Amino acid sequence: MKALCIAVVAASLVACASTPTVNTDFDPAANFGAYRTYSWAVKPTAGSPLVQQRIVDGINARLQAKGMREVPQGDIALAAHTVTDRKQTLDTFYTGTGMGGWGWRGGWGGGMGNATTTVRTYEVGTLVLDMFDTRTKQAVWRGTASSTVPSSPDKINAAVETALDKMLAGFPPAATAGR
């Protein structure tokens, strides 16, 4: 039973690490159809310069695939930021009956069971991408992606790609009535 609980928790953590939480917001009054070019105002400063470059390259590739072009002074200014935060969780596993010592037949069952609690420390990484209209200097779009930071470079790269795919999938947004 203990092995099953550990397997379920491990599978849950792997699922969380591979599926970032992504949110986007935009100014419904912004005319996204008029934006054809972009420039970088602030590039992210990730822990690793390689990850930082992969984030910039990934954003560039996705925007260019949508017909936008990077220029020194674009219609949109991009500002990207990354932050990591250490989190802790307590994992408690119970053995025994968990019935306070009462046995099957209603009598005293002999042991109370055991509980083992372990502290697990992990990092959560968040990427924030803001877009500003360079003419009006107003924010027009924001995307955030947050996930548990994997331990291997290959998994970090995959997490960055997944986060960027999800974050920029609906860009440019279509104006919605009543938003």
Salt bridges, closest charged atoms under 4 A:
ASP25 OD1 - ARG179 NH2 2.28
ASP85 OD2 - LYS87 NZ 3.51
ASP91 OD2 - ARG120 NE 3.84
ASP130 OD1 - ARG142 NE 2.51
GLU161 OE1 - ARG62 NH2 2.58
ASP165 OD1 - ARG62 NH2 2.84
